[in-house]
Amino acid sequence: MDASLWIAKTGLTAQQTRMQVISNNLANVNTTGFKKDRAVFEDLLYQNIVPAGGQADAENETPTGLMLGTGTRVVATEKTHAQGNIITTENALDVAITGDGFLAVQQADGSLAYTRDGGLKISSEGLLVTAGGQPIVPAINIPQNAASITIGRDGTVTAELANSGGAAQVGQLQLSRFVNNSGLAPIGRNLMQQTNASGDPIISIPGEDGAGMLMQGSLEASNVNVVEEMVNMIETQRAYEVNSKAIAAADGMLRFLNNNL
């Protein structure tokens, strides 16, 4: 079997994977706090037919050698943690993170997850939770007689109590930062989990130690650029077509040999 058929097949598989990544980016163009993915390619092993620097004869060495590649593959998908646009919602419980950091939330099994989606709600128990119902960590309890909520840029949560009860600080939002944000594992529901690659969370007050700030009444939009993704899609489609033509060309060469030899 001609090796070029299998080499072109690896190109088809890699471009199909890249198209899946692009499709996921476009599908999440309106997902709050979503970070786009990028497919990372690498070449496969080489057949070292003639090593560079090998002996060409008794007195001379080969200057370059002969090494034949065997194709490509997608080795990783990498999150691009660039800042998304800030959208004003005028909802007091919406907070956008400007800069580095994630809100920590507690999952049903007790483990922690991290999110950039600041569309917060108040549960039936008075806790600040995400739209998916995961409580914010550390827990913040909103009094039942709270007439309004103010969230400062430093994460201070203040409740204005009804019936001239005055203002009371009810909690402090914290941000978790990581040495390698791209090492976080997305698990759906706008959540990410810590991994060995991401490192341990660095917990900070917003605005301190390199952490970002909070903006009340706003949300961070997805950082997907639709025009850029459409260009990537066209590029991927063309690359897929070229690899398909390479398979057709190799098949034609083999057919010619079978018919004429």
N, C-alpha and C positions, 0 to 999 in steps of 0.2 A: 504494500500500500504506500502511495506517495506521501511522504511526510508533510508536504505542503498542504494537503487536505486537512490534516489534524491541526497544523499550525493556524490555518485560517479558521478552523472550528473554534479554537481558543479565543480568537478575536471576536467571533460571533457571540460566544458566551459572555465575554467581558463587556461587550457593548450592550448586550441585553440586560446585564446587571446594572450598568450605568443608567440605562433608560428607566429601570425600576426606581433607582435613587431619584432621578429627575422627576418622575411621576409622583413620588411621595412628597417631594418638595412642593410641587404645584398643588397637590391635594391639600397641603397645609398652609396655603398662602394666607388664609384668614384665621389660622390658629394662634391664639394669644401666646406670646412668649416662645413660639417655635423657632428653633435654630436649624438652618438648612444643612443638609448632608452633602458631602463631596466624595465621589468614588476615587480610591487611590489604587493606581495600577502598578504592577511590577512585571519585569520580564522573567521568563522561565529559564531553566537550566540550558546551558549551551553545550553543543557537541564540539569538543576540542579536537578537530581533525589534525591540524598542524599547529603545535604550540608556538606562540610568539617567542622569538629568541632561541628557537630550536636549531639544531644543526642542519643547514641546507646541504652542505657537503663537508669535506674534510677541513675546509678553511673558512667557510662562510656560515652566518646565522640568518635565519628568516627574520625580516624586519617587522612583520605584522602578524603572521600566522593565519590560520583558517579556522574560524569558529562559527558554527551555524546555530542560530537561535531556534527555540522550539515553541515560541508563542508568548502569550501574556495571560495574566489573570488579575482579578480585583482582589487585592490583599487586605483592604480595610475600607470602611466608610468613616469619614471624619466629620464631626460637627464643627461648623463655623460659628463661633460664639461672638459674632459682631453684634453691636447694638441695633435693635429694631427701632422703627419709628415710634414716637410717643403719641398716642391717641387720647384726646380729652373726652371723658365720659361724664364728668360732673357727678359721678356716683361716689359718695363719701367712703365706701368700703373698697373702692378700686385703688390699687397702688401699683405704680410702675417703678421698676428698678432701673435707675440710670447709672451705668457702670457695672463693676464686677460684683457678683454675689447671687445667691439663691435663697429663697425662703425654704426653711425646713418644715416638713409635715410628717405626721405619724400615720403609718398605714395600719390596716386592720390587724396585722400580725404583730404589731408593736415596733416594727423596724422603721427607720427613717428613710424618707425620699426627699428630693429637692426639686423645686420648680421656679420658673420665672413668671408664671401666671399669677398675677396679683389680683385677680377677680375674686375677692373675699366675700363670704357670707356669714350670717349669724345663725348658728344651729338652734334647735329647740331648747338646748341646755344653756344657751347664751355664749357658746364658745365661738371664736373666730375660726372658720374653716374655709377650705377651698371649695370651688364649684362642685368637686367630686365628693365632698363631705369629709376630707381628711383634716383633722385639727392642726392648726399652726403650732409649731414648737419654738419657744416655750408657750404654753397654753395662755390664752388671753380670754378672760371672762368679761362679757359686756353686761352691766347691770340692766335689769328689766325696766327700770325707770329712766334709762338714758334717752334723752331727747335728740341728741346728735353726737356724732363721733368725729374726732379730729385726729389725724395721723400726721405727725411731724416728719420733716425730711430726715430726722435722725431716728425715726421709728417709734417715737413716743406716742402711745395711744391714750387719748384723753376723752372722757365722756362728760358731756354737759347734762347734768341731771335735771329732770323735770321738777316743776313746782319750786323753782328758785333754789334747787339743791346745790347749785354751784358746780364747778368743774372738778373732776377727780381723775388722776392718772390711773389707768386700769391695767397697763401692761407696756411691754417694750418689744417691738419687733426686732429680730436679729437677722443678719445675713451670714450665710456660710459660703466661704470661698475655697477653691481647690487649686493646688499647684498646677494640675493638668485638667482643665475643664473638658477637653476632648476625650479624656479617659472615663467620663461618666457614662453609665449605661442607660439609654432611654428605655423605659418600660411601658410607655403609653400613658394616657390620661394626663398629658403634660408633665409627667414626672420623670426624674432620673435617679439612678441609684449610684452610691459610692462603689468604686472598685479599687483593686490594688493599683491600677494604672492612674487613677485620679488622685490618690493619696487621701489622707484624712482631712475632714473639713476644718477650716480655720474660721472660727466663729467670731464675729465682730459686730459692734454697733454701727449702723449705717453712717457713712461719712468718716469712719475711723480706720486706721491701719490698711488703707487701700481699698476698703469696701465702698460700694456705690451708695447713692442716696435714693430716697423714696420720694415719689410724687403722688400725692393724694388726688383722687378724681381723674386718674389717667391709667392707661394700660399700655404695655409694650406690645406692639404688633409683631407679626412674624418678620424675620429678616430675609425672607425669600424675595428676590428680585425677578418678577415675572419675565421681563425682557431678556435678562441674562439666562434664565432657565430655558426659554424658547430657543435662544441661540445654541445653548448646549444640546438641546433636543435635536436641532437640525444637524449639528456636528456629529452627534451619535448616530443619527439615521444614515448620514453619508458614510461614516466609518463602517457601519453594518453592511451597507450596500457594497462597499469596496471589498470587504471580506467575503461576501457572497459571490462576487465576481471572481475572486481568487479561487474559490472552490470550483466554480464553473470552468475557469481556465485550466485548472489542474485536471479536472475530469475530462475536458476536451483533449488534453495532451495524452492522457492514458488511453482514451478511446482511439486516438490516432495510432498509437503504438500497437494496440490490439488488432486494429484493422490492417496494418501495413507491415507487421513483422511476423 
